[in-house]
Amino acid sequence: MNKFLSASLMCADLTKLYDSVKELENAGVDYLHLDIMDGSFVPNITLGFDLVNAIKSITDIPLDVHMMVNEPSRFIDRMKLDKNDYLCVHYESDVHVHRTLAQIKDRGVKAGLAINPQTPVECLRYLADYIDMALIMTVSPGFAGQKLFVGAERKTKDARELLNSLDCSSIPIEVDGNISLENGRKLSRCGADIFVLGTSSLFVKDKNLAQAAADFRAVL
């Protein structure tokens, strides 16, 4: 499976977001990752639905929207996403999360399921038919700058093996949290396909985005 870069806009310079998006286009990133947090499911509040729609209107890069909110089914219709975009919700965020995933797919958008570090990958077994991507959180969700959790490599490998055993090898695995060059290389070898890049690898000092993206691709 090909490897893809998803640039975390939470880590971009929000005062120059338009310029950052255009620079990311030139850098050849595959997705723009937008984190939506409600201050309840996670202890932080970040980007909102209006900003998602604004970003959608200025770029052809597909969006990779990660909802860290309680009951995300309430908000799916607030975003103008299409068949090229991912909309990812957490396994832990809705009591009947399969309905939420079905709702996303009914909108013609690709559905992603995110699982927290402590959540077993076994939860993917009975939801694989509802998803187009599995997101493995490699840190606790909510804040940038955390260390990779100890079991991240093993968990990524377990998720890949489980999906393959279900004849779902075409479902990509995304990893999110402290995806440095070193961690990206290791997780790629464990079966990760999409890499959410922030301050650990893409938005770094003394390096432009195109060079940072090229450096990351070189280790995969």
Rosetta silent file (secondary structure, phi, psi, omega in degrees, C-alpha in Angstrom):
SEQUENCE: MNKFLSASLMCADLTKLYDSVKELENAGVDYLHLDIMDGSFVPNITLGFDLVNAIKSITDIPLDVHMMVNEPSRFIDRMKLDKNDYLCVHYESDVHVHRTLAQIKDRGVKAGLAINPQTPVECLRYLADYIDMALIMTVSPGFAGQKLFVGAERKTKDARELLNSLDCSSIPIEVDGNISLENGRKLSRCGADIFVLGTSSLFVKDKNLAQAAADFRAVL
SCORE:     score description
SCORE:     0.000 S_00000001
   1 L     0.000  144.319  178.152    0.000    0.000    0.000 S_00000001
   2 L   -67.574  162.123  178.911    1.186    3.541   -0.735 S_00000001
   3 L  -110.207  140.806 -173.678    2.225    5.887    2.049 S_00000001
   4 E  -130.628  146.895  178.670    0.525    9.247    2.569 S_00000001
   5 E  -107.265  130.452  178.644    1.302   12.443    4.487 S_00000001
   6 E  -120.705  111.202 -174.139   -1.452   14.299    6.349 S_00000001
   7 E   -82.604  124.323 -178.214   -0.403   17.761    7.543 S_00000001
   8 E   -80.146  108.688 -177.925   -1.837   18.781   10.915 S_00000001
   9 H   -70.919  -16.562  174.357   -3.141   22.329   10.547 S_00000001
  10 H   -60.663  -25.104 -177.064   -3.363   22.656   14.320 S_00000001
  11 H   -96.779   -2.792  178.990    0.435   22.959   14.198 S_00000001
  12 L   -80.094  169.767  175.203    0.528   25.532   11.394 S_00000001
  13 L   -76.527  103.531 -174.291    0.794   29.295   11.904 S_00000001
  14 H   -68.743  -16.037  176.372   -2.910   30.105   12.295 S_00000001
  15 H   -79.054  -13.503  179.980   -2.255   33.803   11.625 S_00000001
  16 H  -133.388   44.923 -170.316   -1.080   32.861    8.129 S_00000001
  17 H   -65.857  -39.344  178.047   -3.239   29.822    7.485 S_00000001
  18 H   -59.303  -46.926  179.349   -3.990   30.587    3.829 S_00000001
  19 H   -62.501  -38.390  179.502   -0.283   30.917    3.084 S_00000001
  20 H   -64.391  -41.510  179.548    0.439   27.695    4.976 S_00000001
  21 H   -62.413  -43.175  179.631   -2.169   25.780    2.958 S_00000001
  22 H   -66.291  -36.180  176.854   -0.671   27.030   -0.314 S_00000001
  23 H   -67.722  -36.318  177.342    2.811   26.090    0.875 S_00000001
  24 H   -68.284  -33.181  173.541    1.533   22.620    1.785 S_00000001
  25 H   -60.516  -47.045 -179.803    0.104   22.297   -1.724 S_00000001
  26 H   -65.960  -28.138  179.554    3.542   23.042   -3.130 S_00000001
  27 H   -76.940  -13.355  176.359    5.069   20.555   -0.673 S_00000001
  28 L    78.634   25.737  176.344    2.894   17.802   -2.136 S_00000001
  29 L   -67.906  154.904 -173.340    1.202   16.614    1.064 S_00000001
  30 L   -90.482  -30.829 -179.521   -1.664   14.202    0.476 S_00000001
  31 E  -141.794  157.049  169.713   -4.152   15.371    3.105 S_00000001
  32 E  -109.391  119.485 -175.145   -4.819   18.298    5.421 S_00000001
  33 E   -93.660  122.414 -179.759   -5.556   17.052    8.932 S_00000001
  34 E  -119.671  120.907 -179.485   -8.004   19.160   10.921 S_00000001
  35 E   -94.116  124.858  174.905   -8.600   18.426   14.604 S_00000001
  36 E  -112.468  118.362 -177.545  -11.983   19.330   16.055 S_00000001
  37 E  -125.316  144.415 -172.762  -12.081   19.198   19.865 S_00000001
  38 E  -109.046    0.453 -178.309  -14.981   20.067   22.139 S_00000001
  39 L    76.194    3.735 -179.912  -13.333   20.509   25.545 S_00000001
  40 L  -121.497  -57.650  175.938  -15.322   17.526   26.817 S_00000001
  41 L   -63.408  -36.916  172.495  -14.199   14.388   24.996 S_00000001
  42 L  -131.723  152.897 -175.039  -10.688   15.852   25.260 S_00000001
  43 L   -83.677   54.253  179.525   -9.543   18.716   27.517 S_00000001
  44 L  -158.896  157.745  175.481   -8.932   21.183   24.703 S_00000001
  45 E  -128.923  126.556 -177.610  -10.877   23.243   22.159 S_00000001
  46 L  -129.909 -127.321 -171.097   -9.447   23.775   18.693 S_00000001
  47 L   -69.292  151.483 -177.292  -10.650   24.165   15.117 S_00000001
  48 L  -117.522 -179.958 -173.514  -14.345   24.460   14.258 S_00000001
  49 H   -67.543  -37.232  179.599  -16.719   23.575   11.454 S_00000001
  50 H   -63.509  -37.076  178.643  -16.650   26.986    9.774 S_00000001
  51 H   -69.345  -38.835  175.501  -12.879   26.763    9.476 S_00000001
  52 H   -55.983  -47.640 -178.303  -13.144   23.261    7.980 S_00000001
  53 H   -67.330  -34.544  178.184  -15.492   24.618    5.325 S_00000001
  54 H   -66.729  -43.411  178.057  -13.257   27.633    4.698 S_00000001
  55 H   -62.574  -41.226  179.830  -10.214   25.403    4.179 S_00000001
  56 H   -58.779  -32.408 -175.307  -12.264   23.195    1.854 S_00000001
  57 H   -79.808  -11.541 -174.611  -13.063   26.244   -0.284 S_00000001
  58 H  -115.004    1.911 -177.035   -9.431   27.265   -0.896 S_00000001
  59 L  -147.980  154.052  174.043   -7.675   23.992   -1.730 S_00000001
  60 L   -97.166   -1.922  176.251   -8.029   20.804   -3.713 S_00000001
  61 L   -66.867  128.380  177.911   -6.045   18.797   -1.139 S_00000001
  62 L   -59.851  147.479  179.699   -8.458   16.279    0.439 S_00000001
  63 E   -94.189  149.071  179.557   -9.317   16.927    4.063 S_00000001
  64 E  -126.783   87.288 -171.726   -8.700   14.490    6.904 S_00000001
  65 E   -91.922  124.799 -176.529  -11.067   15.679    9.648 S_00000001
  66 E  -113.763  108.244 -177.155  -10.537   14.164   13.086 S_00000001
  67 E   -94.264  111.440  174.833  -13.449   14.731   15.469 S_00000001
  68 E  -105.394   68.748 -175.358  -12.523   14.477   19.125 S_00000001
  69 L  -137.824  156.051  173.441  -15.995   15.302   20.381 S_00000001
  70 L   -78.297  140.257  179.033  -18.806   13.593   22.239 S_00000001
  71 L    50.786   59.908 -177.598  -21.709   12.422   20.089 S_00000001
  72 H   -62.080  -19.022  179.596  -20.141   13.454   16.761 S_00000001
  73 H   -58.491  -22.601  179.862  -23.264   12.330   14.899 S_00000001
  74 H   -69.627  -19.618 -167.989  -24.802   15.690   15.879 S_00000001
  75 L  -117.338   -2.915 -173.109  -22.303   17.622   13.783 S_00000001
  76 H   -57.718  -38.905 -176.731  -21.621   15.620   10.616 S_00000001
  77 H   -75.067   -3.590 -179.799  -23.965   17.720    8.484 S_00000001
  78 H   -80.341  -11.769 -174.786  -22.137   20.918    9.492 S_00000001
  79 L  -113.726  137.884 -177.711  -19.205   20.160    7.192 S_00000001
  80 L   -93.524   72.074 -177.704  -19.122   20.385    3.399 S_00000001
  81 L  -101.059  164.116 -179.567  -17.015   17.313    2.726 S_00000001
  82 L  -134.632 -169.501 -171.748  -16.981   15.059   -0.324 S_00000001
  83 L   -65.229  -16.850 -179.932  -15.941   11.604   -1.497 S_00000001
  84 L   -89.155   -9.639 -174.278  -12.226   12.474   -1.393 S_00000001
  85 L   -98.223  153.372  170.728  -12.274   13.487    2.277 S_00000001
  86 E  -102.435  140.734  169.004  -12.002   11.467    5.470 S_00000001
  87 E  -126.822  114.122 -171.320  -14.184   12.145    8.494 S_00000001
  88 E  -111.738  130.590  176.834  -12.905   10.254   11.515 S_00000001
  89 E  -120.781  161.159 -178.081  -14.738    9.727   14.817 S_00000001
  90 E   -88.606  140.098  174.823  -13.628    7.970   17.979 S_00000001
  91 H   -52.869  -37.393 -174.130  -14.810    4.512   18.932 S_00000001
  92 H   -82.562   -4.652 -167.192  -15.319    5.837   22.451 S_00000001
  93 H   -91.222  -17.918 -178.692  -17.335    8.931   21.443 S_00000001
  94 L  -135.774  136.692 -179.718  -20.750    7.461   20.546 S_00000001
  95 L   -60.359  -41.933  179.906  -22.680    4.636   22.202 S_00000001
  96 L  -113.925   69.013 -171.155  -23.800    3.348   18.791 S_00000001
  97 H   -66.142  -24.006  178.177  -20.762    4.353   16.781 S_00000001
  98 H   -63.439  -31.818  176.610  -21.646    2.073   13.864 S_00000001
  99 H   -66.792  -39.607  178.708  -24.641    4.333   13.201 S_00000001
 100 H   -64.118  -44.295  178.142  -22.362    7.349   13.128 S_00000001
 101 H   -62.368  -41.671  177.778  -20.005    5.647   10.689 S_00000001
 102 H   -64.230  -36.462  178.345  -22.951    4.675    8.488 S_00000001
 103 H   -63.251  -41.287  178.258  -24.175    8.273    8.612 S_00000001
 104 H   -62.922  -46.613 -178.736  -20.796    9.499    7.363 S_00000001
 105 H   -66.272  -33.980  177.149  -20.771    6.998    4.507 S_00000001
 106 H   -64.552  -25.354  176.855  -24.365    7.901    3.606 S_00000001
 107 L   -79.022   -4.284 -178.575  -23.094   11.470    3.120 S_00000001
 108 L    81.482   19.017 -179.934  -20.654   10.159    0.495 S_00000001
 109 L  -109.838  149.000  177.947  -17.633   10.815    2.723 S_00000001
 110 E   -74.417  131.499 -175.388  -14.959    8.275    3.702 S_00000001
 111 E   -97.127  132.434  175.022  -15.440    7.137    7.309 S_00000001
 112 E  -117.435  147.980  176.443  -12.577    6.744    9.747 S_00000001
 113 E  -119.789  121.451  179.202  -12.571    5.157   13.185 S_00000001
 114 E  -100.234  142.020  176.044  -10.078    6.413   15.775 S_00000001
 115 E  -129.083  137.202 -178.683   -9.064    4.431   18.849 S_00000001
 116 L   -73.778  164.773 -177.267   -7.263    5.759   21.906 S_00000001
 117 L   -52.989  -35.550 -175.592   -4.040    4.231   23.255 S_00000001
 118 L   -88.370   -4.277 -176.488   -5.863    2.145   25.869 S_00000001
 119 L   -87.900  126.035 -178.675   -8.573    0.859   23.504 S_00000001
 120 L   -62.863  143.757  177.802   -7.987   -2.663   22.133 S_00000001
 121 H   -66.969  -15.755  179.516   -7.685   -3.010   18.361 S_00000001
 122 H   -57.905  -22.438  179.196  -10.236   -5.831   18.636 S_00000001
 123 H   -63.562  -18.103  178.212  -12.936   -3.159   18.468 S_00000001
 124 H   -74.272  -20.373 -171.345  -12.200   -2.943   14.738 S_00000001
 125 L   -55.919  -47.400 -174.754  -13.335   -6.514   14.150 S_00000001
 126 L   -98.334    9.059  177.741  -17.065   -5.835   13.955 S_00000001
 127 L  -119.552   -0.752 -175.767  -16.789   -2.344   12.502 S_00000001
 128 H   -59.478  -31.623 -179.812  -14.439   -3.003    9.591 S_00000001
 129 H   -71.926  -11.785 -177.949  -17.361   -3.112    7.154 S_00000001
 130 H  -101.568   -5.356 -169.734  -18.276    0.447    8.159 S_00000001
 131 L  -120.737  155.933  175.179  -14.893    2.121    7.783 S_00000001
 132 L  -113.411   -5.506  179.293  -12.531    3.344    5.106 S_00000001
 133 E  -163.048  145.100  173.945   -9.648    4.057    7.484 S_00000001
 134 E  -114.253  128.257 -179.709   -8.498    3.123   11.007 S_00000001
 135 E  -106.928  117.167  176.034   -6.743    5.794   13.077 S_00000001
 136 E   -96.014  114.244  175.944   -4.400    4.605   15.796 S_00000001
 137 E   -74.712  121.324 -179.226   -3.751    7.336   18.347 S_00000001
 138 L   -98.755    4.169  167.038   -0.096    7.086   19.302 S_00000001
 139 L  -141.540  169.585  172.614   -0.549    9.644   22.085 S_00000001
 140 L   -69.679  133.405 -174.567   -3.525   10.525   24.253 S_00000001
 141 L   -67.997  149.102  173.418   -5.716   12.820   22.132 S_00000001
 142 L   132.256  -33.776 -174.657   -6.002   16.513   22.862 S_00000001
 143 L  -142.595  146.202  173.115   -2.575   18.141   22.769 S_00000001
 144 L   -81.496  164.140  173.123    0.503   18.340   20.566 S_00000001
 145 L    87.054   12.633  179.150    4.014   17.733   21.910 S_00000001
 146 L   -88.630  162.801  175.074    3.458   14.431   23.755 S_00000001
 147 L   -82.025  150.564  175.847    5.736   11.401   23.711 S_00000001
 148 L   -60.383  134.395 -179.816    4.804    8.301   21.718 S_00000001
 149 L   -74.273  149.575 -166.388    3.007    5.834   23.965 S_00000001
 150 L   -57.227  -37.610 -175.154    5.019    2.703   24.678 S_00000001
 151 L   -91.407   15.153 -172.586    2.778    0.212   22.887 S_00000001
 152 H   -61.431  -44.005 -178.789    2.305    2.210   19.672 S_00000001
 153 H   -65.624  -46.702 -179.335    4.367   -0.038   17.422 S_00000001
 154 H   -62.707  -39.921 -178.634    2.828   -3.255   18.728 S_00000001
 155 H   -67.730  -40.212  177.948   -0.672   -1.805   18.491 S_00000001
 156 H   -62.582  -43.617  178.493   -0.167   -0.654   14.890 S_00000001
 157 H   -63.634  -42.576  179.084    1.125   -4.082   13.952 S_00000001
 158 H   -62.988  -39.769  179.278   -1.801   -5.783   15.709 S_00000001
 159 H   -65.002  -42.146  179.022   -4.289   -3.566   13.881 S_00000001
 160 H   -63.518  -43.154 -179.923   -2.701   -4.345   10.516 S_00000001
 161 H   -65.451  -38.801  179.240   -2.758   -8.074   11.198 S_00000001
 162 H   -65.116  -48.059 -179.439   -6.391   -7.944   12.336 S_00000001
 163 H   -63.171  -40.357  177.515   -7.560   -6.034    9.268 S_00000001
 164 H   -61.970  -38.872 -178.741   -5.619   -8.348    6.980 S_00000001
 165 H   -68.243  -20.438  179.643   -7.217  -11.380    8.654 S_00000001
 166 L   -95.072   11.109 -175.335  -10.642   -9.896    7.915 S_00000001
 167 L    61.007   34.896  179.261   -9.797   -9.504    4.205 S_00000001
 168 L  -118.955   38.402 -177.928   -9.647   -5.745    4.797 S_00000001
 169 L   -65.684  -18.314  179.813   -6.038   -5.191    3.768 S_00000001
 170 L   -79.646  -10.478  177.449   -7.163   -2.256    1.612 S_00000001
 171 L   -77.693  117.980 -179.251   -8.217   -0.275    4.704 S_00000001
 172 L   -75.487  152.620  174.007   -5.340    2.097    5.502 S_00000001
 173 E  -106.538  126.273  175.724   -4.049    2.658    9.012 S_00000001
 174 E  -103.128  143.737  175.940   -3.366    6.235   10.050 S_00000001
 175 E  -121.929  140.892 -172.003   -1.118    7.104   12.993 S_00000001
 176 E  -143.014  118.005  176.038   -1.373   10.362   14.902 S_00000001
 177 L   128.502  109.488 -179.995    0.835   11.709   17.685 S_00000001
 178 L    55.033   50.089  179.283    4.583   12.438   17.847 S_00000001
 179 L   -89.168   77.555  175.130    5.176   11.178   14.317 S_00000001
 180 L   -76.885  174.921  177.176    8.849   12.117   14.060 S_00000001
 181 H   -58.958  -45.122 -179.161   11.059   10.793   11.296 S_00000001
 182 H   -65.261  -46.722  179.960   12.243    7.963   13.541 S_00000001
 183 H   -67.371  -35.632  177.496    8.775    7.086   14.805 S_00000001
 184 H   -62.620  -43.292  178.596    7.340    7.342   11.306 S_00000001
 185 H   -60.403  -45.882 -178.928    9.921    4.908    9.964 S_00000001
 186 H   -64.714  -45.363 -176.795    9.172    2.396   12.746 S_00000001
 187 H   -70.243  -30.426  174.992    5.392    2.689   12.430 S_00000001
 188 H   -61.027  -41.564  179.988    5.577    2.386    8.655 S_00000001
 189 H   -72.328  -15.806  176.103    7.272   -0.975    9.081 S_00000001
 190 L   -91.026   -3.722  176.458    4.491   -2.002   11.484 S_00000001
 191 L   116.678    4.266  178.146    1.841   -1.376    8.846 S_00000001
 192 L   -72.290  145.354 -176.448    0.960    2.338    9.066 S_00000001
 193 L  -120.417  -32.748 -179.065   -0.065    3.959    5.787 S_00000001
 194 E  -121.593  133.103 -172.730   -1.092    7.557    6.615 S_00000001
 195 E  -122.005  118.398  176.953    1.031    9.754    8.877 S_00000001
 196 E   -82.258  117.588 -172.064   -0.306   12.833   10.667 S_00000001
 197 E  -110.477  128.153  178.920    2.605   15.255   10.717 S_00000001
 198 L  -130.661 -129.185 -174.624    2.942   18.161   13.124 S_00000001
 199 L   -73.565  -12.975 -179.130    5.707   19.768   15.140 S_00000001
 200 L   -80.597  -16.094 -173.438    7.733   16.538   15.331 S_00000001
 201 L  -151.348  -31.653 -173.468    8.500   16.401   11.618 S_00000001
 202 L  -104.601  -52.479 -179.339    6.739   18.874    9.318 S_00000001
 203 L   -93.115   77.182 -175.232    6.299   22.209   11.076 S_00000001
 204 L  -120.838  155.358 -179.562    9.856   22.496   12.347 S_00000001
 205 L   -69.674  149.870  173.104   12.253   25.408   12.708 S_00000001
 206 L    62.689   25.162  176.869   14.869   26.162   10.073 S_00000001
 207 L  -150.616  129.048  178.514   13.231   23.921    7.435 S_00000001
 208 L   -76.097  164.395 -172.890   10.614   24.780    4.839 S_00000001
 209 H   -64.976  -36.253 -179.947    7.558   22.561    4.468 S_00000001
 210 H   -64.389  -42.641  179.860    8.608   21.096    1.120 S_00000001
 211 H   -68.434  -40.988  179.191   11.971   19.975    2.479 S_00000001
 212 H   -62.849  -41.470  178.997   10.415   18.614    5.673 S_00000001
 213 H   -65.383  -41.734  179.067    7.854   16.626    3.683 S_00000001
 214 H   -63.856  -40.493  179.422   10.554   15.250    1.377 S_00000001
 215 H   -63.471  -37.514 -179.760   12.698   14.258    4.364 S_00000001
 216 H   -70.469  -44.168  179.358    9.782   12.369    5.894 S_00000001
 217 H   -58.737  -32.057 -175.590    8.928   10.517    2.697 S_00000001
 218 H   -67.005  -22.152 -177.575   12.558    9.451    2.437 S_00000001
 219 H   -93.397   -7.471 -175.772   12.364    7.401    5.665 S_00000001
 220 L   -80.835    0.000    0.000    9.211    5.456    4.759 S_00000001
